[in-house]
Every structure is written in structure tokens, then in C-alpha cells.
């Protein structure tokens, strides 16, 4: 990160299929992040719809979707780059997308490259979502974005488990790895250890955004976090609940700040 700027992660509690309510929650957390001087804020995987694969086709966004307008306005008014997740249709294909909403009002799109599957033991009350490949197509959109003079790469959940994905980001010059995810409690330790390893191995700041409540029949592990480019854990949110965590780097050093917020 560059001097005087901050990257942040937002931890949301998704409401099943209610894009309007989820959008309101995004806007509230953006205001919290703005108070913490964040220049970039990452939301979890499918944050605008929740991890509701049976509703993905019905709720799918387009690249110029009018429902993005409040987020575009918020990015502009707060001078903050936002990464927000949604099912997105590109042509005839349905993808797990991460919209990149910039302060200059441009909209970019990352599409999840590697689709995931949960084990039969993962679900709550016997409910397990289908394999993502039965609903979505793998994507290939992979833009880099800039935070001042520092380049950042986006990843969505299972992408982070492929060493080739983070290696490609490093090879392209990314110094920040933005992981938009949904991680259940039983997988949390494994996933966070992997992300910390990415940070130290590739000298990247790694930001991990997770849900703070259940979605799609699955519990979430929360604990959204940011690691420094040496792999040092700088800030982490609670296992449940909504909130924002940021890391600010300035001439006087690096510090983390966090706010758990009612939504």
C-alpha cells in the first residue's frame, strides 16, 4: 500500500435474495469505511444476493445494471473503490462476478475463474448447496486495479486455493490481493493460513472479506481480515456480525482499525 491510504474489508450479513436490503447494508458499511479513511473496500462473494445459488439466474446482474447506481454514486462521493459480488450474466453465460466500482464512476468486472463445491457435511439442517458448476460458468475476466500507485488483483473464493492464480497476480505486478469469499467455520483455519502464506510468499497485502452470518444453508466463519506483505495479521473482525476492518499505512507506520456495526 502507498502512504496515507487504506484498504478495507466489509463483513456483511446477507439477506436471502433481497438485493435492495443487501444494497442498503453495503451503503451503511461504506459510510463506516469512509469514516475510517478507506480508499478501497472489498465485500464478500455474491454479497448483493447472498450465496443463494437457486436464485442466481433470477437475480443475475448485467454489466450495466441500474441496481449498481447507488454503489457507483457511493464510490464517487467517498473517493473509494468498491468490490461487490453478484451473479452476473455476460452474453448467455452466468458467472460469479465481482464488480469493481471506481471513484471515476467506471465499472469493471472480475469473473470467478475456479468454481467451488461444498462437502456433504457442510450444510446447516441437512441443506447443502449444489456444486457451483451446475449453476455457473467459469469466467476469464481479470482486470488489475490501482490504489494510488499500487496495483491490486481480485480473487473470488476458490480462486485463492489455486497457487497459479495468486502467482499470476504477482507476475502481473500486483502488490495487493483482494479475496472476496464465503468461508464456512470448518474451513476457516485452512483458508486463512493459505491467505497468510500468499501474503508472505508473494510480498502482497492480502485482504479477506467473508460473511458474518449464514447464507445458502451454510454457516459462515466470519473473521474477515487483512495481512501485511510480510504475512503479519494486522486486523481481524469477529466470527459473526457485520463490520469493517481497515489497514492504514503512512510514514509513521501501519495500523489496523475495526468497527463491528449494526445493520
Secondary structure, DSSP 8 states (H G I E B T S, - for coil): --TTEEEEEEE----TT-HHHHHHHHHHHHHHHHHTT-SEEE--TTTTT-S-GGGHHHH-B-TT-GGGHHHHHHHHHHT-EEEEEEEEEETTEEEEEEEEE-TTS-EEEEE-SS-----TTSSBTTB----GGGT---------EEETTEEEEEEEGGGGG-HHHHHHHHHTT-SEEEEE----HHHHHHHHHHHHHHHHHHT-EEEEE--SS-BTTB------EEE-TTS-EEEE--SSSEEEEEEEEETTEEEEEEEEE--
